[in-house]
């Protein structure tokens, strides 16, 4: 298999302050020297040619005992218009080993001794503008929705696109006009919030762009004319930006909205605003939200100050638990519940580092840390593998252990005089937990 380890392009504007980047780099250096050989079943790191804000797991073929399985992941790259063809939707396959494996470190990356996992870009689809978000449909992962930096919500059917002629370069084969993505909607401003329903196949929600505050829902299909009318539209947060969306696991018509004005729930069977503010989060800007995969009454939210809260919609006035472990002032880019039913209490969040929380310890009072400097008891694992900070994280749902993840980091965006850091990094990893 060919790998994608190209040197990154020009850095995008920094997403962390200089002081935050310096602390993140210090944590990363400590992680490389001490933690990696001890704390992981396996970990592999790959350099992307362009920064990626988004990673999603499409499918995973489990590994036979002692061998390698294959994880299919969707990555969206951003060039900021710096180069033609730099903005692309990547469908890649990464090898994921079964069971424990030793790790080794060299000057460039961390990988597996005696069988380093490979990353192969199987399809590289040209994209109109930066890929702000890319999400495969759960029921049909060949259909991938994206949010474009050009203000469009696009739907790609990967079955209509050829495989890469040269996977090592990620080059495109000449594609007929029929393979152009379907345009579901356009907006004057770029957006980032995008979510498929896990209950109703083809139900897609997306925001209307920064500063607009609207949400539209389509019954999306591969064929059909561009810009079909949405089946539902609402403005639950007024003109405040919508930052993330997540559908309920128990109510097919209900989704949650994380916005600069707080947390809202919307019901597509309602009309008008379609949602009501939750008092627990009103007035507090939220960056991300994820509804629990089996308990439709619970959700997790992340804010721009490094906080992660677990909320029960039956009594939203106060969170069930406030998870504090990220650096204060570092925005939480993603929260993601573990999809495995037996591991449903595990929650991953990305804010510079990636933290895996064991929320089963938050039902009752968790024991206090033994020393003042120790992390909270519900912190099950801290992944410091991204020197430039993590911009997204997802669970590899088909992994036999339920504990494999993928994460990406953006461009470093350093300033003059700062130590250079490795950015545009994609990692797959399985930690030791328990």
C-alpha positions as CSV (number, residue, x, y, z in Angstrom):
1,X,0.0,0.0,0.0
2,X,1.1,3.5,-0.7
3,X,1.3,6.0,2.1
4,X,0.5,9.7,2.4
5,X,3.4,11.3,4.3
6,X,4.0,14.4,2.2
7,X,5.3,17.6,3.7
8,X,2.5,20.0,4.4
9,X,1.8,23.2,2.6
10,X,1.7,26.8,3.9
11,X,0.2,27.0,7.4
12,X,-3.3,28.3,8.0
13,X,-4.0,31.0,10.6
14,X,-3.3,29.6,14.1
15,X,-6.2,28.0,16.0
16,X,-4.3,28.2,19.3
17,X,-2.6,31.2,20.9
18,X,1.2,31.3,21.0
19,X,1.3,30.4,24.7
20,X,-1.2,27.5,24.1
21,X,0.9,26.2,21.2
22,X,4.1,26.3,23.4
23,X,2.4,24.3,26.1
24,X,0.9,21.9,23.6
25,X,4.3,21.3,22.1
26,X,5.8,20.7,25.5
27,X,3.1,18.1,26.3
28,X,3.7,16.5,22.9
29,X,7.5,16.2,23.5
30,X,6.9,14.6,26.9
31,X,4.4,12.2,25.3
32,X,6.9,11.1,22.6
33,X,9.7,10.4,25.0
34,X,7.7,8.7,27.8
35,X,4.2,7.7,27.0
36,X,4.0,6.2,23.5
37,X,5.9,2.9,24.1
38,X,3.8,2.2,27.3
39,X,0.3,3.5,26.8
40,X,-0.7,2.1,23.4
41,X,-1.6,-1.2,21.9
42,X,-0.6,0.5,18.6
43,X,-0.2,3.9,17.1
44,X,0.7,5.1,13.6
45,X,1.2,8.6,12.3
46,X,0.9,9.8,8.7
47,X,1.7,13.3,7.3
48,X,-0.9,14.7,5.0
49,X,-0.1,17.1,2.2
50,X,-2.7,19.6,3.4
51,X,-4.3,20.3,6.7
52,X,-7.5,18.5,7.6
53,X,-10.2,19.8,9.9
54,X,-12.4,16.7,9.6
55,X,-12.0,12.9,10.0
56,X,-14.9,10.3,10.0
57,X,-14.9,6.5,10.0
58,X,-16.8,5.0,7.1
59,X,-16.3,1.3,7.8
60,X,-13.8,-1.2,9.3
61,X,-13.1,-4.7,8.3
62,X,-12.1,-6.5,11.6
63,X,-8.6,-8.1,11.7
64,X,-8.3,-11.9,11.9
65,X,-6.4,-12.9,15.0
66,X,-2.8,-11.7,14.8
67,X,-3.3,-10.0,11.4
68,X,-4.4,-6.6,10.1
69,X,-7.8,-5.3,9.4
70,X,-8.7,-2.3,7.3
71,X,-10.3,0.9,8.4
72,X,-11.9,3.2,5.8
73,X,-11.7,6.8,6.8
74,X,-13.0,10.1,5.2
75,X,-10.7,13.1,5.4
76,X,-11.3,16.6,4.1
77,X,-8.4,18.8,3.3
78,X,-8.0,22.6,3.2
79,X,-5.5,24.6,1.1
80,X,-7.2,28.0,1.5
81,X,-6.9,28.4,-2.3
82,X,-3.1,28.2,-2.1
83,X,-2.9,25.6,-4.8
84,X,-5.2,24.1,-7.5
85,X,-6.4,20.7,-6.4
86,X,-5.4,21.2,-2.8
87,X,-9.0,21.1,-1.6
88,X,-10.1,17.5,-1.8
89,X,-12.2,14.8,-0.2
90,X,-10.0,11.8,0.6
91,X,-11.3,8.3,1.1
92,X,-8.4,6.3,2.6
93,X,-7.7,2.9,4.0
94,X,-5.5,2.3,7.0
95,X,-4.3,-1.0,8.3
96,X,-5.4,-1.7,11.9
97,X,-3.7,-4.7,13.7
98,X,-5.5,-7.1,16.0
99,X,-4.5,-7.2,19.6
100,X,-1.5,-5.7,21.3
101,X,1.5,-4.5,19.3
102,X,4.8,-3.0,20.2
103,X,5.5,0.6,19.1
104,X,8.7,2.2,17.9
105,X,9.8,5.7,17.4
106,X,12.1,7.3,14.8
107,X,12.8,10.9,13.9
108,X,9.6,11.4,11.8
109,X,6.8,9.3,13.2
110,X,5.7,6.5,15.5
111,X,4.5,3.2,14.1
112,X,4.5,-0.5,14.5
113,X,7.6,-2.6,14.8
114,X,7.7,-5.5,12.3
115,X,4.6,-4.4,10.4
116,X,4.0,-0.6,10.2
117,X,0.4,0.2,9.2
118,X,0.1,1.7,5.8
119,X,-2.2,4.4,4.6
120,X,-3.5,4.3,1.1
121,X,-5.6,7.0,-0.5
122,X,-8.1,5.1,-2.6
123,X,-10.1,8.0,-3.9
124,X,-9.3,11.7,-4.1
125,X,-12.2,13.8,-5.1
126,X,-11.8,17.4,-6.1
127,X,-13.8,19.8,-3.9
128,X,-15.1,23.3,-4.5
129,X,-13.4,25.2,-1.7
130,X,-12.0,24.0,1.6
131,X,-13.6,20.9,3.2
132,X,-14.9,22.2,6.5
133,X,-16.7,19.0,7.4
134,X,-17.2,15.6,5.8
135,X,-19.6,13.0,7.0
136,X,-20.5,9.6,5.5
137,X,-24.1,8.4,5.7
138,X,-24.3,5.7,8.5
139,X,-26.7,3.5,6.5
140,X,-24.8,3.9,3.2
141,X,-21.2,5.2,3.7
142,X,-20.7,5.5,0.0
143,X,-22.7,8.7,0.2
144,X,-20.6,11.5,1.8
145,X,-21.9,15.0,2.6
146,X,-19.5,17.9,2.9
147,X,-19.6,21.5,4.0
148,X,-17.6,23.7,1.7
149,X,-15.6,26.8,2.4
150,X,-17.4,28.2,-0.7
151,X,-20.7,28.1,1.2
152,X,-22.2,24.9,-0.3
153,X,-23.5,21.7,1.2
154,X,-22.4,18.9,-1.3
155,X,-23.3,15.2,-1.6
156,X,-20.8,12.9,-3.1
157,X,-21.6,9.4,-4.3
158,X,-18.2,7.6,-4.3
159,X,-19.6,4.7,-6.3
160,X,-19.6,7.0,-9.3
161,X,-15.9,8.1,-8.9
162,X,-12.9,6.2,-10.1
163,X,-10.2,5.0,-7.8
164,X,-6.9,6.9,-7.8
165,X,-4.7,6.1,-10.7
166,X,-1.6,6.6,-8.5
167,X,-2.6,6.2,-4.9
168,X,0.9,7.2,-3.7
169,X,0.4,10.6,-5.2
170,X,-3.4,10.7,-4.6
171,X,-3.9,11.8,-8.2
172,X,-7.3,11.9,-9.9
173,X,-8.4,9.9,-12.9
174,X,-10.3,11.9,-15.4
175,X,-13.9,11.9,-14.2
176,X,-16.9,12.4,-16.3
177,X,-19.2,15.3,-15.6
178,X,-21.8,12.9,-14.2
179,X,-19.6,12.4,-11.2
180,X,-19.9,16.0,-10.0
181,X,-21.4,16.1,-6.5
182,X,-25.0,17.1,-6.0
183,X,-25.5,20.6,-4.5
184,X,-28.0,20.4,-1.7
185,X,-27.9,24.0,-0.7
186,X,-25.9,27.2,-0.9
187,X,-25.2,30.0,1.6
188,X,-23.5,33.3,1.5
189,X,-21.2,32.3,4.4
190,X,-19.3,29.1,5.0
191,X,-20.6,26.6,7.5
192,X,-19.2,23.7,9.6
193,X,-22.1,21.9,11.2
194,X,-23.2,18.7,9.4
195,X,-24.9,15.6,10.7
196,X,-26.7,12.5,9.3
197,X,-29.5,10.9,11.3
198,X,-28.8,7.4,12.5
199,X,-32.5,6.6,12.7
200,X,-33.9,7.9,9.4
201,X,-31.7,7.0,6.4
202,X,-30.9,10.0,4.2
203,X,-31.9,12.6,6.7
204,X,-29.2,15.3,6.7
205,X,-29.0,18.5,8.8
206,X,-26.6,21.4,8.1
207,X,-26.2,25.0,9.2
208,X,-26.7,28.0,7.0
209,X,-23.3,29.5,7.6
210,X,-21.5,31.7,10.1
211,X,-23.6,34.6,11.3
212,X,-26.8,33.3,9.8
213,X,-28.0,31.0,12.6
214,X,-30.3,28.8,10.5
215,X,-30.5,25.0,10.1
216,X,-31.8,23.1,7.1
217,X,-32.8,19.5,6.8
218,X,-32.9,17.5,3.6
219,X,-34.0,14.0,2.6
220,X,-30.8,13.5,0.7
221,X,-30.3,11.0,-2.1
222,X,-27.6,10.5,-4.7
223,X,-29.7,11.5,-7.7
224,X,-31.9,14.5,-8.3
225,X,-31.7,18.1,-9.2
226,X,-29.4,20.5,-7.4
227,X,-30.6,22.7,-4.5
228,X,-33.8,20.8,-3.6
229,X,-36.1,22.5,-1.1
230,X,-35.3,21.4,2.5
231,X,-38.0,19.4,4.3
232,X,-37.4,21.4,7.4
233,X,-35.8,24.8,8.3
234,X,-35.5,26.7,11.5
235,X,-33.5,29.4,13.3
236,X,-33.3,28.1,16.9
237,X,-30.4,30.4,17.9
238,X,-31.5,33.6,16.0
239,X,-28.6,35.0,14.1
240,X,-26.0,33.3,16.4
241,X,-23.7,30.9,14.5
242,X,-24.5,27.2,14.6
243,X,-21.3,25.3,15.3
244,X,-22.4,21.6,15.5
245,X,-25.4,19.3,15.1
246,X,-26.3,15.8,16.4
247,X,-29.4,13.6,15.9
248,X,-31.1,11.8,18.7
249,X,-30.6,8.0,18.9
250,X,-34.2,7.4,20.0
251,X,-36.3,10.2,18.3
252,X,-35.9,10.2,14.6
253,X,-37.2,13.7,14.2
254,X,-35.1,15.4,17.0
255,X,-31.6,16.9,16.8
256,X,-29.5,19.0,19.1
257,X,-27.8,22.3,18.1
258,X,-24.7,23.7,19.6
259,X,-24.4,27.4,18.8
260,X,-22.8,30.7,20.0
261,X,-26.1,31.3,21.8
262,X,-26.2,28.0,23.7
263,X,-27.8,24.6,23.3
264,X,-31.1,24.0,21.5
265,X,-33.2,21.0,20.6
266,X,-35.2,20.9,17.3
267,X,-38.1,18.7,16.2
268,X,-38.7,18.4,12.5
269,X,-42.4,17.8,13.1
270,X,-42.7,21.3,14.6
271,X,-42.9,24.6,12.7
272,X,-41.4,28.0,13.2
273,X,-38.3,28.2,15.3
274,X,-38.5,24.4,15.9
275,X,-36.6,24.4,19.2
276,X,-36.4,25.8,22.7
277,X,-33.3,27.0,24.6
278,X,-32.0,24.7,27.3
279,X,-31.5,26.8,30.4
280,X,-28.4,24.9,31.4
281,X,-26.4,26.2,28.4
282,X,-28.2,29.5,27.5
283,X,-25.9,32.3,27.0
284,X,-22.8,30.1,26.9
285,X,-21.2,29.6,23.5
286,X,-20.9,25.9,22.6
287,X,-18.6,24.5,20.0
288,X,-19.7,20.9,19.7
289,X,-22.4,18.4,20.7
290,X,-23.0,14.7,20.5
291,X,-26.1,12.8,21.6
292,X,-25.6,9.5,23.3
293,X,-25.7,6.5,20.9
294,X,-28.2,4.5,23.0
295,X,-29.7,6.9,25.5
296,X,-31.6,9.6,23.7
297,X,-31.9,11.7,26.9
298,X,-28.2,12.2,27.3
299,X,-25.8,14.4,25.4
300,X,-22.3,15.8,25.7
301,X,-21.3,19.4,24.8
302,X,-18.0,21.1,24.5
303,X,-17.4,24.9,24.9
304,X,-14.7,27.3,23.8
305,X,-13.1,27.5,27.3
306,X,-12.1,23.8,27.5
307,X,-15.1,22.5,29.3
308,X,-17.1,19.3,28.5
309,X,-20.5,18.8,30.1
310,X,-22.9,15.8,30.2
311,X,-26.5,16.9,30.1
312,X,-29.8,15.0,30.7
313,X,-32.5,16.6,28.7
314,X,-35.1,15.7,31.3
315,X,-33.5,18.2,33.7
316,X,-31.2,20.4,31.7
317,X,-30.9,23.2,34.3
318,X,-27.6,21.8,35.5
319,X,-25.3,19.3,33.8
320,X,-25.0,15.8,35.2
321,X,-21.3,16.2,35.3
322,X,-18.7,18.9,34.3
323,X,-15.6,17.2,32.9
324,X,-12.5,19.3,33.4
325,X,-9.2,18.2,32.0
326,X,-8.5,20.2,28.9
327,X,-6.4,23.3,29.2
328,X,-8.6,26.2,30.2
329,X,-9.3,28.6,27.3
330,X,-8.6,25.9,24.6
331,X,-11.8,25.4,22.6
332,X,-13.2,21.9,22.4
333,X,-13.4,21.0,18.7
334,X,-15.2,17.7,19.0
335,X,-17.0,15.4,21.5
336,X,-17.8,11.8,20.4
337,X,-19.4,9.0,22.4
338,X,-18.0,5.5,21.9
339,X,-20.5,3.7,19.7
340,X,-20.0,0.2,21.2
341,X,-22.9,-0.5,23.6
342,X,-20.7,-2.2,26.2
343,X,-18.4,0.8,26.2
344,X,-21.1,3.5,25.9
345,X,-19.7,5.3,28.9
346,X,-16.5,6.3,27.1
347,X,-16.5,9.8,25.6
348,X,-13.6,11.3,23.5
349,X,-13.0,15.1,23.2
350,X,-10.5,17.0,21.2
351,X,-9.1,20.3,22.4
352,X,-5.3,20.4,21.7
353,X,-5.0,17.0,23.4
354,X,-7.6,14.2,23.0
355,X,-9.1,13.0,26.3
356,X,-11.1,9.8,26.7
357,X,-13.5,10.1,29.6
358,X,-15.1,7.3,31.6
359,X,-18.4,8.8,32.3
360,X,-19.6,5.7,34.2
361,X,-17.6,7.2,37.1
362,X,-19.7,10.4,37.0
363,X,-23.0,8.7,37.8
364,X,-21.9,8.5,41.5
365,X,-19.3,10.8,43.0
366,X,-16.0,9.9,41.5
367,X,-13.1,9.5,44.0
368,X,-11.0,12.6,44.3
369,X,-7.5,12.5,42.8
370,X,-4.8,11.2,45.2
371,X,-2.6,14.2,44.6
372,X,-3.5,17.8,43.7
373,X,-1.7,17.7,40.3
374,X,-3.4,14.4,39.3
375,X,-6.0,14.5,36.5
376,X,-9.7,14.0,37.5
377,X,-10.6,10.3,38.2
378,X,-12.9,10.1,35.1
379,X,-10.0,10.9,32.8
380,X,-9.3,7.4,31.4
381,X,-6.7,8.4,28.8
382,X,-4.9,11.5,27.4
383,X,-3.6,11.4,23.9
384,X,-0.9,14.0,23.3
385,X,0.2,12.8,19.8
386,X,-0.6,16.0,17.9
387,X,2.1,18.7,18.3
388,X,-0.2,21.2,16.6
389,X,-3.2,20.1,18.6
390,X,-6.1,17.9,17.5
391,X,-8.9,19.3,15.3
392,X,-11.1,16.2,15.1
393,X,-11.4,12.7,16.5
394,X,-13.6,9.7,15.8
395,X,-14.0,6.1,17.0
396,X,-13.4,3.3,14.5
397,X,-16.7,1.6,15.1
398,X,-15.9,-1.9,13.7
399,X,-12.7,-2.4,15.8
400,X,-12.9,-5.7,17.7
401,X,-11.8,-4.1,21.0
402,X,-14.0,-1.0,20.6
403,X,-11.0,1.2,21.5
404,X,-9.4,2.3,18.2
405,X,-9.6,5.9,17.2
406,X,-8.5,8.3,14.4
407,X,-7.5,11.9,14.9
408,X,-6.2,14.8,12.8
409,X,-4.3,18.0,13.4
410,X,-4.5,21.2,11.3
411,X,-1.7,23.4,10.1
412,X,0.5,24.7,12.9
413,X,0.2,28.4,12.1
414,X,3.4,29.2,14.0
415,X,4.9,32.7,14.3
416,X,8.4,34.0,13.8
417,X,10.8,32.7,16.4
418,X,8.6,29.8,17.4
419,X,9.9,26.2,17.3
420,X,8.5,24.5,14.2
421,X,6.0,21.8,14.9
422,X,4.8,18.9,12.8
423,X,1.3,19.6,11.5
424,X,-1.2,18.2,9.0
425,X,-1.0,14.8,10.8
426,X,-3.4,11.9,10.7
427,X,-3.1,9.2,13.4
428,X,-4.8,5.9,14.2
429,X,-4.3,4.5,17.6
430,X,-5.6,2.1,20.2
431,X,-4.8,3.0,23.8
432,X,-4.5,0.8,26.9
433,X,-7.5,1.4,29.0
434,X,-8.5,-0.6,32.1
